[in-house]
Amino acid sequence: HKGELAVWYQPLVRLRGGAVCGAEALLRWNSPELGAVSPAEFIPVAESAGQILVIGEWVLRQACAQAQAWDFAGRGWVMAVNVSNIQFRQKDFVLVVERVLHACGLPGRCLELEMTESVAMGDTVAAEDTMRQLRTLGVRIAIDDFGTGYSSMAYLRRLGFHKLKIDQSFVRHIGLDAADESIITAIIQLARSL
């Protein structure tokens, strides 16, 4: 309400050719008292304080409106937005996504929701149903920080994701650590086969 939160956009670039193919929405907090606060610090607080649903929907609206303004549909681009497990598990999550897309005039194919592997923990049937409904809207699903959470191969097979985002702890040392490179190669092969 004080206007301290902002959405920044990081370009997504194709490995082959280097062309921009979309953007990832990144939430930032610039506090007058604390300065720039890391999302790793304020997102867990927002979750525990029960504010993540309001903040998450606001970020989704901002990102979809920006994607529409930048003509992502005409360019064939995608806007990636992180979703907390709390958001994903809310009963009307798919309805929220559908309303935001409709209000912004953005086709579902231009939205990619990023979530961690742990989204499938607990009620896997409900998680599968939510993902199926999102895919019906044309929304893409990305598994974020892959390799650091609950990497159940059964979940990956059943959830129907479109993208695996390998955790930065593995890619940070490409060219320096052969073990990390072996893990990266294995994850890429797993993703391709699925």
Buried (B, 14 or more C-beta within 10 A) or exposed (E): EEEEBEBEBEEBEEEEEEEEBBBBBBBBBEEEEEEEBEEEEBBEEBBEEEEBBEBBBBBBBBBBBBBBEBEBBEEEBBBBBBBBBBBBBBEEBBEBBBBBBEEBEBBBBBBBBBBBBBBBBEEBEEBBEBBEBBBEBEBBBBBBBBBBBEBBEEBBEBBEBBBBBBBEEBBEEEEEEEEBBEBBEEBEEBBEEE
